[in-house]
């Protein structure tokens, strides 16, 4: 809520009041956003907060009224928020380039060079300690136990190709553990003995990547395309009779039959009503 209010205020301050109202309403009417923020599993809402926080910072940075003191204050506030998100979910660090580009936008403008006393220079010097605090906070406050990594990587490779036995399925992972003589108790989730299991799945992932780098590169390319375009959401139920796209080849993973924890991003809602939007609306550039 504070980040949304900050975003709306910055858009209104920059003369984009209508954009601030529409942006805030669309966020509020997105079941995906509401589900992600309220979902306790893996605290995925921190990724969303870190992403949205780039908007008010960039809005002020590109405004003609941007001043050194104002940009520095906003960079410090965004840095503190970013540090919190990184502390709670370290994967938020992947959003760092967005913050850097928002602050250094004048450095990228043709025909301009940063001056020592410019708003960009001051904001950059204010942002650097925030980034340092993010790294220090993660190092100091990191818990001795953390979520498994290599099991998720091993299963995730099965999202786009199952020719090597990978599958986003805990039952398949249990079979792999049993085959290695490390079968977990039936009543426990597969990551119950994560420290012991991690070594096995790390070895399996590394062996597959080293033995078939082209196979791995293909998975990365397909995953990048699917993430960038959200192409799996391209079917539109009123037109196609289904809501998600299934793989055409049997060697690739079909849609995993898992109940979604969050409503897909192509839905809007108001109260009990839900509406599915054509994916093309999400592909249109903001100027349209």
Secondary structure, DSSP 8 states (H G I E B T S, - for coil): -HHHHHHHHHHHHTT-HHHHHHHHHHHHT-HHHHHHHH--GGGTHHHHHHHHHHHHHHHHHTSTT--HHHHHHHHHHHHHHHHHHHHH-GGGGGGHHHHHHHHTHHHHSTT----TTSHHHHHHHHHHHHHHHHHHHHHHH--SS---SHHHHHHHGGGT--TTS--S-HHHHHHHHHHTT----TTS-TTTTHHHHHHHHHHHHHHHHHH-HHHHHHHHHHHHHHHHH-GGG---HHHHS-SS---SSTTS--------SS--TTEEEETTEEEE--THHHHS-TT-
